[in-house]
Amino acid sequence: MTTVLEAGSAALDYQPAPNGEPDESSADPAASSVPYRFGNTTITQIVKRVGSTGDTQVVDAAIQLLDALLVREGETWAERWLDLERTTVSESMDEWRRQVGSTVRPTHLSKAFVELAALDVIRPSYEWMHRRGLRGIDTIAACRSQEDAAAFKERLRLRQLRIASQTEVQVTLGKLCAHTGRRPRDITLPDIEAYWEVLKPRKNDIIGPRTTWQLMVELKWLEAAPTPPRFIPTRRVRQCTPEELVDKHNIAEPMRDMFVQYLKQRAARMDYASLNNLALRLIKTFWVDIVKHNPDQASLELTREQIDSWRQRFNTKINGRPRSDMEKLQTLMIVRGFYLDIAQWAHIEPYWAQWAAASPITRAEVGGFRKARVKQIAVQQQKTRDLASLLPRFVKGAEDQLTEVTALLERVREVGPGGRIDINRETWTVHKASPQSLLLLQNGAHHRRIEREESRKFWTWACLETLRHSGIRIEEMLELTHLSFQRYVMKPTGETVPLVHIKPSKTDRERMIVASPELVHVFAEILKRARRPDGTVPLVQRWDPYEHLYGEPLPHLFVDRALRNPGVISHATISAGFIRLARDLDLRIAGQPVHFVPHDLRRLFATEALSSGLPPHIVQVLMGHQSLATTQGYAAIYPADVIRHHRMLITTRRQQRPTDEYREPTPQEWAEFEAHFVQRKLSLGTCGRAYGTDCHHEHACLRCALLRPDPDQINRLRTIIDNLNDRIDEATSAGWIGEVDGLKVSLAGAQQKLQQMEKQITRSETFLGMPDLTAPTPPTGSGEIRSRTCESE
């Protein structure tokens, strides 16, 4: 008969204990929630389970261990084991072996202990197991359920962790099964948290509890928590209640209750970021300062001297710098709105009548908001015009850096660990930091994590291309998942157009935008990194920095896998990448260094769309704006003074002309808009002329720079080039000099288009699979959303 460790669950015939009253012999609530399987079984019956014809030394060690437990205090094996633990918890393995009285080797004693724990005869504490280097604990999970252990191990393999990390995760699962008496799929979140509490004081690396919980969530054994468990390291602050927002500033009663009620009233129509900003400006910036200089203030009634004194202090920040006009006006409007809200609510609810008071901020004091806003728009548009000239260089710099670091990474992988490589006349040595990570060292002083460097430059390029080709907001980009892509079939031609579904964000409006070929290429490269070896896209929870909440697990695309804890890229990471790229390129305007921020690319997109002739109301839909004036404010086509006068003209026209002119585009307008792109389809590719414009080259497409050649038509173009050469020879022999000059111009244009086709063919691309939402999803049993691709053409 084989041992338990060799036979697994078949030899144990382990079944989950029936539901019943918890065993009172266990002092741990987590462990006592499941009754013991062999709490009062005799030694003979236990030894038969361990095995009498297998490893006799392990059987002898099990017998000696059980004999040592018999002399301990307690009625059951669990009570006797607890008594043994209390006397050996701080002893070494050799001391514990001498106390047990065992004469066998420590290795056999460890195996005997693991087999008794697998049989659920004893349930050792996490503290006791952690102090001893016991071998074979990772096999206890397979003894409880081979199916669960196999699924967990396969999911762990897809993580591609280091061998030591994989072993630590499997040991964690074995300890959880040994201590709780449960199968792997029956382990709960409190069980993992109890194990983390023991592990926390001794190790900073908590990869065991963290990865175990994540894998159980992926396997649907545990539900994803709305906020990460305590053993997931995070600096993110959860949402605070109105009471907590007020209590941060130590407001005394009854003012404290009044501010709490006010925030609750306003929270119904505000997101959390706006509510938090309201609390900071109203309570911290305004009222706390008032009370600090007027300790006896017990009502909202303020004198002119009090408000003037506050205004003087408020105009200067704590660091001594003056506040901007926009910041001052926004705070004044919040304070004025606070007083006006209470005055209005006092007519409805008696509670607010006791707090009603005249607003200390007059209407004239906030009348400059419009002027400040126009000034701010003018500054932003001037910046947009300046950055527009630097955008081509910025884009090319991102592409060149990515190409350079990708080639370097390939060279490093070819050399392998221990090899040497020359970079800019400097010798670097390749080291292996982990099975998936390589490290470059230079003379033992400097180092470069080449995979991390390549990942950082890739995401800088990918975010830059996505933002400038789509014009979406940064939070909308980070919310894109594998399910955000859809297909639209053009009725006249049957051509399939890829669309990107933008979820509601700032304005709570969802929309569809057309994915250009450049945008599709970017998403294809992102999807290559997002897919696992088995073709699935892992589920990741995204932290919303505005709502301070974690979203549902979804197959997000913008996930950095090079990080130790893979997660959706943050706003700060993208901004830092743009700043680093601008610094490397030394971008300057009038001698001053400048850099791009993600929202600058959205403004550049709107400017380019309007300047190319796209109707403003269609740009408004693509941008997701509620007002046409907002869209026009994004475009930096004219000088600031022209924009101001034009907006005044629009306001006057709206008062005089029918309101139906400022409306959503009609189906006929959309059909006309789509028909323009249908007419641009040519034999050699697609015409890139703007909407509403005619062909200015009399359809001489070979000479036109707006022709986007199709690589599939390269043979047709080569035939045209051969024909042009024959016609040039014929015209030369006939003496048709004018005809020769015209044909040479066409030949030069055709050769340029041929070079563009060859460049597109040689560039490596990945076909972006479109998820078919109509087809039923096959059960995967792993909580993954599998990638489904379209049929090939």
DRENDO-565580 format. One line per 8 residues: number of its first residue (from 1); for each residue x, y, z of C-alpha. Coordinates in nm, 2 decimals. Layout:
BEGIN
NUM = X Y Z; ...
# end
This chain:
BEGIN
1 = 0.00 0.00 0.00; 0.14 0.34 -0.10; 0.17 0.64 0.12; -0.06 0.93 0.12; 0.18 1.16 -0.05; 0.23 0.91 -0.33; -0.13 0.81 -0.38; -0.30 1.15 -0.34
9 = -0.67 1.17 -0.29; -0.73 0.82 -0.42; -0.55 0.67 -0.13; -0.70 0.91 0.12; -1.05 0.87 -0.01; -1.09 1.22 0.13; -1.43 1.38 0.13; -1.54 1.71 0.28
17 = -1.67 1.68 0.63; -2.05 1.69 0.66; -2.21 2.01 0.77; -2.26 2.01 1.14; -2.16 2.17 1.46; -1.80 2.30 1.48; -1.55 2.09 1.67; -1.50 2.26 2.01
25 = -1.15 2.11 2.03; -1.01 2.38 1.80; -0.91 2.71 1.94; -0.90 2.88 1.59; -1.24 2.99 1.47; -1.14 2.95 1.11; -1.02 2.60 1.17; -1.32 2.50 1.39
33 = -1.58 2.59 1.13; -1.53 2.25 0.97; -1.56 1.93 1.18; -1.26 1.70 1.20; -1.26 1.39 0.99; -1.06 1.17 1.23; -1.09 1.36 1.56; -1.13 1.04 1.77
41 = -0.99 0.77 1.54; -0.76 0.51 1.69; -0.40 0.49 1.60; -0.45 0.16 1.42; -0.71 0.31 1.19; -0.49 0.61 1.12; -0.19 0.40 1.05; -0.39 0.19 0.80
49 = -0.47 0.52 0.62; -0.10 0.63 0.62; 0.00 0.29 0.46; 0.17 -0.02 0.60; 0.34 -0.15 0.29; 0.49 0.17 0.16; 0.76 0.37 0.33; 0.79 0.19 0.66
57 = 1.00 0.46 0.81; 0.73 0.72 0.75; 0.48 0.48 0.91; 0.71 0.44 1.21; 0.74 0.82 1.23; 0.36 0.86 1.22; 0.32 0.60 1.50; 0.58 0.77 1.72
65 = 0.42 1.11 1.66; 0.07 0.97 1.76; 0.22 0.80 2.06; 0.38 1.13 2.17; 0.03 1.29 2.14; -0.13 1.03 2.36; 0.06 1.16 2.66; -0.06 1.51 2.60
73 = -0.36 1.67 2.77; -0.69 1.65 2.58; -0.96 1.41 2.47; -0.91 1.43 2.09; -0.61 1.44 1.86; -0.68 1.81 1.80; -0.67 1.90 2.17; -0.35 1.70 2.22
81 = -0.19 1.86 1.92; -0.27 2.21 2.05; -0.10 2.12 2.38; 0.21 2.00 2.18; 0.22 2.32 1.98; 0.21 2.54 2.30; 0.53 2.38 2.42; 0.72 2.37 2.08
89 = 0.61 2.68 1.90; 0.94 2.85 1.96; 1.16 2.55 1.93; 1.37 2.44 1.63; 1.29 2.12 1.43; 1.55 1.92 1.61; 1.42 2.03 1.96; 1.07 1.94 1.85
97 = 1.19 1.60 1.73; 1.35 1.53 2.06; 1.04 1.63 2.25; 0.83 1.40 2.04; 1.08 1.13 2.12; 1.13 1.02 1.76; 1.42 0.81 1.66; 1.36 0.84 1.28
105 = 1.51 1.10 1.05; 1.36 1.45 1.04; 1.26 1.40 0.68; 1.05 1.10 0.76; 0.90 1.28 1.06; 0.81 1.58 0.83; 0.64 1.34 0.58; 0.45 1.17 0.87
113 = 0.33 1.51 0.99; 0.21 1.61 0.64; 0.02 1.29 0.60; -0.16 1.33 0.93; -0.24 1.69 0.84; -0.37 1.57 0.49; -0.59 1.31 0.67; -0.73 1.59 0.89
121 = -0.62 1.41 1.20; -0.45 1.73 1.32; -0.47 2.09 1.21; -0.14 2.27 1.27; -0.15 2.65 1.32; 0.00 2.89 1.07; 0.25 3.00 1.33; 0.38 2.65 1.39
129 = 0.41 2.56 1.02; 0.58 2.89 0.94; 0.86 2.82 1.19; 0.96 2.49 1.05; 1.09 2.39 0.71; 0.84 2.11 0.65; 0.85 1.94 0.31; 0.55 1.83 0.12
137 = 0.30 2.08 0.25; 0.22 2.19 -0.11; 0.08 1.83 -0.18; -0.19 1.86 0.08; -0.42 2.05 -0.16; -0.39 1.75 -0.41; -0.48 1.51 -0.13; -0.80 1.70 -0.06
145 = -0.90 1.74 -0.43; -0.69 1.65 -0.72; -0.92 1.83 -0.96; -0.90 2.16 -0.76; -0.52 2.13 -0.72; -0.48 2.07 -1.10; -0.69 2.36 -1.19; -0.51 2.59 -0.95
153 = -0.17 2.47 -1.07; -0.26 2.53 -1.44; -0.39 2.88 -1.36; -0.07 2.95 -1.16; 0.14 2.83 -1.46; -0.02 3.09 -1.68; 0.11 3.36 -1.45; 0.46 3.28 -1.56
161 = 0.61 3.36 -1.21; 0.95 3.26 -1.09; 0.99 2.90 -0.97; 1.04 3.02 -0.61; 0.72 3.23 -0.63; 0.52 2.94 -0.77; 0.64 2.71 -0.49; 0.55 2.97 -0.23
169 = 0.20 3.00 -0.37; 0.15 2.63 -0.37; 0.28 2.60 -0.01; 0.03 2.88 0.09; -0.25 2.68 -0.05; -0.13 2.36 0.13; -0.11 2.54 0.46; -0.46 2.68 0.41
177 = -0.60 2.34 0.35; -0.41 2.19 0.64; -0.52 2.45 0.89; -0.88 2.48 0.79; -0.96 2.12 0.69; -1.12 2.24 0.37; -1.08 2.16 0.00; -0.91 2.43 -0.21
185 = -1.23 2.56 -0.36; -1.39 2.58 -0.01; -1.13 2.82 0.13; -1.27 3.16 0.22; -1.13 3.51 0.22; -1.12 3.53 0.60; -0.90 3.21 0.59; -0.65 3.39 0.37
193 = -0.66 3.70 0.58; -0.59 3.50 0.90; -0.28 3.34 0.72; -0.16 3.69 0.62; -0.19 3.82 0.97; 0.07 3.56 1.08; 0.29 3.61 0.78; 0.28 4.00 0.78
201 = 0.52 4.07 1.07; 0.80 3.85 0.92; 0.79 3.91 0.54; 0.74 4.21 0.32; 0.68 3.99 0.02; 0.32 3.86 0.05; 0.30 3.70 -0.29; 0.16 3.38 -0.14
209 = -0.17 3.52 0.00; -0.20 3.78 -0.28; -0.16 3.54 -0.57; -0.37 3.27 -0.40; -0.66 3.50 -0.37; -0.63 3.63 -0.72; -0.62 3.28 -0.87; -0.92 3.18 -0.66
217 = -1.11 3.48 -0.80; -1.02 3.38 -1.15; -1.13 3.02 -1.09; -1.47 3.16 -0.95; -1.40 3.00 -0.61; -1.42 3.34 -0.45; -1.61 3.65 -0.55; -1.42 3.97 -0.64
225 = -1.44 4.21 -0.36; -1.54 4.57 -0.43; -1.22 4.68 -0.26; -0.90 4.48 -0.24; -0.84 4.27 0.07; -0.60 4.38 0.34; -0.31 4.18 0.20; -0.32 4.36 -0.13
233 = -0.07 4.65 -0.10; -0.23 4.98 -0.21; -0.21 5.35 -0.13; -0.54 5.42 -0.27; -0.80 5.58 -0.05; -1.16 5.46 -0.06; -1.46 5.68 -0.08; -1.53 5.88 0.23
241 = -1.88 5.94 0.35; -2.01 6.30 0.40; -1.95 6.25 0.78; -1.59 6.15 0.72; -1.53 6.44 0.48; -1.65 6.68 0.74; -1.48 6.52 1.04; -1.14 6.56 0.87
249 = -1.15 6.93 0.97; -1.28 6.90 1.33; -1.59 7.10 1.29; -1.78 7.14 1.62; -2.15 7.08 1.66; -2.40 7.20 1.56; -2.21 7.33 1.25; -2.08 6.98 1.19
257 = -2.43 6.83 1.14; -2.53 7.12 0.91; -2.23 7.06 0.68; -2.29 6.69 0.67; -2.65 6.74 0.57; -2.55 6.99 0.30; -2.30 6.75 0.15; -2.56 6.47 0.15
265 = -2.80 6.69 -0.04; -2.54 6.78 -0.30; -2.40 6.43 -0.33; -2.71 6.31 -0.52; -2.61 6.50 -0.84; -2.23 6.50 -0.81; -1.95 6.24 -0.86; -1.72 6.17 -0.58
273 = -1.43 6.39 -0.71; -1.66 6.69 -0.73; -1.80 6.62 -0.39; -1.46 6.59 -0.24; -1.35 6.92 -0.41; -1.67 7.09 -0.27; -1.59 6.98 0.08; -1.23 7.10 0.06
281 = -1.31 7.44 -0.08; -1.62 7.50 0.14; -1.50 7.36 0.47; -1.12 7.37 0.47; -1.05 7.68 0.26; -1.35 7.89 0.38; -1.51 7.79 0.71; -1.21 7.65 0.90
289 = -1.02 7.97 0.82; -1.32 8.18 0.94; -1.35 7.99 1.27; -0.97 8.00 1.32; -0.97 8.38 1.32; -1.32 8.41 1.48; -1.35 8.14 1.75; -1.69 8.26 1.88
297 = -1.85 8.23 1.53; -2.17 8.02 1.58; -2.38 8.11 1.27; -2.33 8.16 0.90; -2.39 8.53 0.94; -2.07 8.71 0.85; -1.98 9.08 0.86; -1.81 9.27 0.58
305 = -1.49 9.30 0.79; -1.48 8.92 0.84; -1.53 8.84 0.47; -1.28 9.10 0.36; -1.02 8.97 0.60; -1.08 8.62 0.47; -1.04 8.74 0.11; -0.70 8.89 0.18
313 = -0.58 8.57 0.34; -0.73 8.35 0.07; -0.56 8.54 -0.22; -0.23 8.39 -0.11; -0.14 8.02 -0.08; 0.04 7.87 0.22; 0.36 7.87 0.03; 0.33 8.25 -0.03
321 = 0.24 8.23 -0.40; -0.07 8.41 -0.53; -0.38 8.21 -0.63; -0.49 8.21 -0.99; -0.80 8.41 -1.09; -0.98 8.09 -1.20; -0.91 7.92 -0.86; -1.03 8.22 -0.67
329 = -1.35 8.26 -0.87; -1.43 7.89 -0.84; -1.41 7.91 -0.46; -1.61 8.22 -0.44; -1.88 8.06 -0.66; -1.89 7.76 -0.43; -1.93 7.98 -0.12; -2.20 8.19 -0.28
337 = -2.38 7.88 -0.40; -2.37 7.74 -0.05; -2.55 8.04 0.10; -2.80 8.05 -0.19; -2.88 7.68 -0.16; -2.96 7.71 0.22; -3.18 8.02 0.15; -3.38 7.83 -0.11
345 = -3.40 7.51 0.10; -3.53 7.71 0.40; -3.86 7.77 0.21; -3.90 7.39 0.18; -3.76 7.23 0.50; -3.77 7.40 0.84; -3.43 7.26 0.93; -3.25 7.50 0.70
353 = -3.44 7.81 0.82; -3.21 7.84 1.13; -2.90 7.85 0.90; -3.03 8.09 0.64; -2.82 8.40 0.61; -2.73 8.66 0.35; -2.45 8.56 0.11; -2.12 8.74 0.19
361 = -2.02 8.70 -0.17; -2.21 8.93 -0.41; -2.30 8.87 -0.77; -2.06 9.13 -0.89; -1.76 8.94 -0.72; -1.83 8.63 -0.93; -1.92 8.82 -1.24; -1.57 8.78 -1.38
369 = -1.59 8.41 -1.42; -1.68 8.43 -1.79; -1.39 8.67 -1.86; -1.15 8.44 -1.68; -1.28 8.14 -1.86; -1.24 8.31 -2.20; -0.88 8.40 -2.10; -0.81 8.04 -2.00
377 = -0.95 7.91 -2.33; -0.73 8.16 -2.52; -0.42 8.04 -2.34; -0.51 7.68 -2.40; -0.56 7.74 -2.77; -0.23 7.92 -2.80; -0.06 7.63 -2.64; -0.24 7.40 -2.89
385 = -0.12 7.60 -3.18; 0.24 7.58 -3.05; 0.22 7.21 -2.98; 0.07 7.14 -3.33; 0.41 7.22 -3.49; 0.59 6.98 -3.25; 0.35 6.69 -3.28; 0.52 6.52 -3.58
393 = 0.85 6.53 -3.40; 0.70 6.40 -3.08; 0.53 6.11 -3.26; 0.85 6.02 -3.45; 1.05 6.03 -3.13; 0.82 5.78 -2.96; 0.84 5.55 -3.26; 1.22 5.57 -3.29
401 = 1.26 5.51 -2.91; 1.03 5.20 -2.93; 1.21 5.07 -3.24; 1.55 5.12 -3.07; 1.47 4.95 -2.74; 1.28 4.66 -2.92; 1.59 4.59 -3.13; 1.81 4.61 -2.82
409 = 1.59 4.37 -2.63; 1.61 4.12 -2.92; 1.99 4.14 -2.91; 2.00 4.09 -2.54; 1.78 3.78 -2.56; 2.00 3.64 -2.84; 2.31 3.69 -2.63; 2.15 3.54 -2.32
417 = 2.25 3.55 -1.95; 2.62 3.58 -1.90; 2.69 3.73 -2.24; 2.82 4.08 -2.32; 2.68 4.34 -2.55; 2.81 4.68 -2.67; 2.57 4.98 -2.64; 2.71 5.31 -2.76
425 = 3.07 5.19 -2.72; 3.00 5.07 -2.37; 3.01 4.71 -2.27; 2.72 4.57 -2.07; 2.68 4.22 -1.91; 2.35 4.04 -1.94; 2.22 3.89 -1.61; 1.91 3.69 -1.54
433 = 1.69 3.86 -1.28; 1.41 3.61 -1.31; 1.28 3.35 -1.57; 1.11 3.63 -1.76; 1.34 3.93 -1.68; 1.68 4.01 -1.79; 1.91 4.27 -1.63; 2.20 4.46 -1.80
441 = 2.49 4.56 -1.58; 2.78 4.79 -1.66; 3.09 4.75 -1.46; 2.88 4.66 -1.16; 2.78 5.02 -1.12; 2.48 5.09 -1.35; 2.20 4.86 -1.45; 1.91 4.87 -1.69
449 = 1.60 4.65 -1.66; 1.55 4.61 -2.03; 1.21 4.45 -2.03; 1.07 4.72 -1.80; 1.23 4.99 -2.02; 1.08 4.83 -2.33; 0.74 4.81 -2.17; 0.75 5.17 -2.06
457 = 0.84 5.30 -2.41; 0.58 5.08 -2.57; 0.29 5.22 -2.35; 0.41 5.57 -2.41; 0.39 5.51 -2.79; 0.06 5.32 -2.76; -0.11 5.58 -2.55; 0.02 5.86 -2.77
465 = -0.11 5.70 -3.09; -0.45 5.61 -2.93; -0.52 5.95 -2.80; -0.42 6.14 -3.11; -0.60 5.92 -3.36; -0.93 5.89 -3.15; -0.96 6.22 -2.96; -1.10 6.03 -2.66
473 = -1.04 6.13 -2.29; -0.77 5.95 -2.10; -1.01 5.78 -1.86; -1.21 5.66 -2.16; -0.90 5.51 -2.31; -0.81 5.33 -1.99; -1.16 5.18 -1.97; -1.13 5.01 -2.32
481 = -1.16 4.64 -2.30; -1.15 4.35 -2.56; -1.52 4.39 -2.58; -1.51 4.75 -2.69; -1.46 4.67 -3.06; -1.76 4.62 -3.29; -1.82 4.59 -3.66; -2.03 4.80 -3.89
489 = -2.12 4.69 -4.24; -2.16 4.97 -4.50; -2.48 4.89 -4.68; -2.39 5.01 -5.03; -2.06 4.82 -5.06; -2.07 4.57 -4.78; -1.74 4.69 -4.65; -1.68 4.62 -4.28
497 = -1.58 4.92 -4.07; -1.42 4.86 -3.72; -1.58 5.07 -3.45; -1.47 5.15 -3.10; -1.74 5.17 -2.83; -1.66 5.45 -2.58; -1.83 5.40 -2.24; -2.00 5.69 -2.06
505 = -1.75 5.88 -1.85; -1.75 6.26 -1.79; -2.08 6.34 -1.96; -2.25 6.00 -1.91; -2.28 5.96 -2.29; -2.17 5.66 -2.48; -2.07 5.69 -2.84; -1.91 5.50 -3.13
513 = -1.60 5.62 -3.33; -1.45 5.48 -3.64; -1.11 5.30 -3.59; -0.87 5.43 -3.85; -0.61 5.18 -3.99; -0.34 5.34 -3.77; -0.56 5.30 -3.46; -0.64 4.94 -3.55
521 = -0.26 4.87 -3.58; -0.21 5.01 -3.23; -0.49 4.80 -3.08; -0.34 4.49 -3.26; 0.00 4.55 -3.09; -0.18 4.60 -2.75; -0.38 4.29 -2.79; -0.07 4.08 -2.86
529 = 0.06 4.18 -2.52; -0.28 4.13 -2.35; -0.33 3.77 -2.46; -0.20 3.49 -2.25; -0.03 3.18 -2.40; -0.37 3.01 -2.41; -0.53 3.29 -2.61; -0.74 3.44 -2.32
537 = -0.74 3.80 -2.21; -0.71 3.81 -1.83; -0.96 3.99 -1.61; -0.83 4.29 -1.42; -1.01 4.53 -1.18; -0.95 4.90 -1.26; -0.91 5.16 -1.00; -1.12 5.47 -1.08
545 = -0.92 5.77 -0.94; -1.23 6.00 -0.96; -1.48 5.77 -0.79; -1.22 5.60 -0.56; -1.36 5.26 -0.64; -1.25 4.94 -0.81; -1.45 4.84 -1.12; -1.57 4.50 -1.22
553 = -1.31 4.25 -1.34; -1.29 4.30 -1.72; -1.05 4.22 -2.00; -0.88 4.56 -2.00; -0.63 4.63 -2.27; -0.41 4.90 -2.12; -0.25 4.66 -1.86; 0.12 4.67 -1.80
561 = 0.23 4.31 -1.76; 0.59 4.41 -1.68; 0.49 4.53 -1.34; 0.51 4.30 -1.04; 0.14 4.36 -0.98; -0.01 4.39 -1.33; -0.28 4.64 -1.34; -0.44 4.91 -1.56
569 = -0.20 5.19 -1.63; -0.26 5.50 -1.42; -0.29 5.86 -1.54; 0.04 5.95 -1.37; 0.23 5.68 -1.56; 0.11 5.81 -1.89; 0.19 6.17 -1.81; 0.53 6.08 -1.68
577 = 0.60 5.89 -2.00; 0.51 6.20 -2.21; 0.72 6.43 -2.00; 1.02 6.19 -2.02; 0.98 6.16 -2.40; 0.96 6.55 -2.44; 1.27 6.58 -2.22; 1.47 6.33 -2.43
585 = 1.37 6.51 -2.75; 1.45 6.85 -2.59; 1.12 7.01 -2.72; 1.13 7.38 -2.68; 0.91 7.68 -2.78; 1.08 8.02 -2.78; 1.37 7.87 -2.59; 1.15 7.73 -2.31
593 = 1.11 7.35 -2.26; 0.76 7.22 -2.31; 0.59 6.89 -2.29; 0.26 6.72 -2.39; -0.02 6.62 -2.15; -0.28 6.36 -2.25; -0.56 6.62 -2.29; -0.34 6.82 -2.54
601 = -0.38 6.54 -2.79; -0.76 6.56 -2.76; -0.75 6.93 -2.85; -0.52 6.86 -3.14; -0.76 6.60 -3.27; -1.05 6.85 -3.26; -0.84 7.12 -3.43; -0.74 6.89 -3.71
609 = -1.09 6.76 -3.76; -1.25 7.11 -3.79; -0.97 7.24 -4.00; -1.01 6.95 -4.24; -1.37 7.05 -4.31; -1.56 6.81 -4.08; -1.89 6.98 -3.97; -1.88 7.11 -3.62
617 = -2.19 6.92 -3.51; -2.03 6.59 -3.62; -1.71 6.67 -3.44; -1.93 6.74 -3.13; -2.07 6.39 -3.15; -1.72 6.23 -3.20; -1.58 6.43 -2.91; -1.87 6.35 -2.68
625 = -1.95 6.71 -2.59; -2.29 6.83 -2.47; -2.25 7.18 -2.62; -2.12 7.29 -2.96; -1.95 7.58 -2.79; -1.73 7.34 -2.60; -1.62 7.18 -2.93; -1.54 7.51 -3.08
633 = -1.34 7.61 -2.77; -1.12 7.30 -2.82; -1.03 7.40 -3.18; -0.73 7.64 -3.21; -0.78 7.74 -3.57; -0.82 8.12 -3.53; -0.66 8.37 -3.30; -0.81 8.42 -2.96
641 = -0.99 8.74 -3.04; -1.16 8.59 -3.35; -1.28 8.30 -3.14; -1.43 8.54 -2.88; -1.62 8.74 -3.15; -1.73 8.43 -3.33; -1.88 8.29 -3.01; -2.07 8.62 -2.96
649 = -2.20 8.59 -3.32; -2.31 8.23 -3.25; -2.50 8.35 -2.94; -2.68 8.62 -3.14; -2.77 8.39 -3.42; -2.92 8.14 -3.18; -3.15 8.41 -3.05; -3.26 8.50 -3.40
657 = -3.27 8.17 -3.59; -3.47 7.86 -3.53; -3.33 7.63 -3.26; -3.37 7.32 -3.48; -3.06 7.42 -3.66; -2.85 7.34 -3.35; -2.95 6.98 -3.33; -2.83 6.62 -3.35
665 = -2.73 6.52 -3.71; -3.02 6.36 -3.90; -3.01 6.01 -4.06; -2.99 6.19 -4.40; -2.69 6.39 -4.29; -2.52 6.08 -4.16; -2.60 5.90 -4.49; -2.44 6.19 -4.68
673 = -2.14 6.17 -4.45; -2.10 5.80 -4.50; -2.15 5.83 -4.88; -1.85 6.06 -4.90; -1.62 5.78 -4.77; -1.79 5.52 -5.01; -1.70 5.75 -5.31; -1.33 5.76 -5.19
681 = -1.28 5.39 -5.26; -1.04 5.35 -5.56; -0.88 5.06 -5.74; -0.54 5.13 -5.59; -0.66 5.22 -5.24; -0.86 5.50 -5.07; -0.87 5.87 -5.13; -0.79 6.08 -4.82
689 = -0.96 6.40 -4.92; -1.16 6.58 -4.65; -1.53 6.56 -4.61; -1.72 6.81 -4.83; -1.43 6.87 -5.07; -1.40 6.78 -5.44; -1.10 6.63 -5.61; -0.86 6.91 -5.70
697 = -0.63 6.69 -5.92; -0.89 6.59 -6.18; -0.87 6.23 -6.05; -0.50 6.19 -6.14; -0.47 5.97 -5.84; -0.11 5.85 -5.91; 0.01 6.21 -5.87; -0.20 6.29 -5.57
705 = -0.05 6.28 -5.22; -0.39 6.20 -5.06; -0.41 5.85 -5.21; -0.37 5.59 -4.94; -0.24 5.28 -5.14; -0.38 4.93 -5.06; -0.09 4.68 -5.03; -0.32 4.41 -5.18
713 = -0.31 4.60 -5.51; 0.07 4.60 -5.55; 0.06 4.38 -5.86; -0.18 4.61 -6.03; 0.04 4.91 -5.95; 0.35 4.73 -6.09; 0.15 4.66 -6.41; 0.07 5.04 -6.43
721 = 0.44 5.13 -6.38; 0.54 4.89 -6.66; 0.28 5.04 -6.89; 0.40 5.39 -6.81; 0.76 5.30 -6.90; 0.64 5.16 -7.23; 0.44 5.47 -7.30; 0.74 5.69 -7.22
729 = 0.96 5.49 -7.46; 0.69 5.52 -7.73; 0.65 5.90 -7.67; 1.03 5.95 -7.67; 1.07 5.77 -8.00; 0.79 5.96 -8.15; 0.92 6.30 -8.03; 0.62 6.38 -7.81
737 = 0.82 6.58 -7.55; 0.51 6.72 -7.37; 0.37 6.37 -7.33; 0.70 6.25 -7.19; 0.71 6.51 -6.92; 0.35 6.43 -6.81; 0.41 6.06 -6.81; 0.73 6.10 -6.60
745 = 0.53 6.29 -6.34; 0.28 6.01 -6.32; 0.57 5.75 -6.31; 0.73 5.93 -6.01; 0.40 5.93 -5.83; 0.34 5.56 -5.90; 0.69 5.47 -5.78; 0.63 5.66 -5.46
753 = 0.30 5.47 -5.40; 0.49 5.15 -5.47; 0.74 5.23 -5.19; 0.45 5.30 -4.95; 0.29 4.96 -5.03; 0.62 4.78 -4.98; 0.68 4.95 -4.65; 0.33 4.85 -4.53
761 = 0.39 4.49 -4.64; 0.72 4.46 -4.46; 0.59 4.61 -4.13; 0.48 4.33 -3.89; 0.11 4.35 -3.80; -0.13 4.14 -3.60; -0.49 4.09 -3.70; -0.71 4.23 -3.43
769 = -0.99 3.99 -3.35; -1.33 4.13 -3.31; -1.54 3.97 -3.03; -1.86 3.82 -3.16; -2.12 3.92 -2.90; -2.40 3.73 -3.07; -2.23 3.39 -3.04; -2.27 3.20 -2.71
777 = -1.96 3.21 -2.49; -1.82 2.86 -2.44; -1.77 2.77 -2.08; -1.41 2.81 -1.98; -1.43 2.74 -1.60; -1.17 2.99 -1.54; -1.35 3.32 -1.53; -1.17 3.43 -1.85
785 = -1.32 3.60 -2.15; -1.17 3.42 -2.45; -1.06 3.61 -2.76; -1.27 3.53 -3.07; -1.15 3.65 -3.41; -1.34 3.72 -3.72; -1.33 3.50 -4.02; -1.04 3.57 -4.26
793 = -1.12 3.74 -4.58
# end
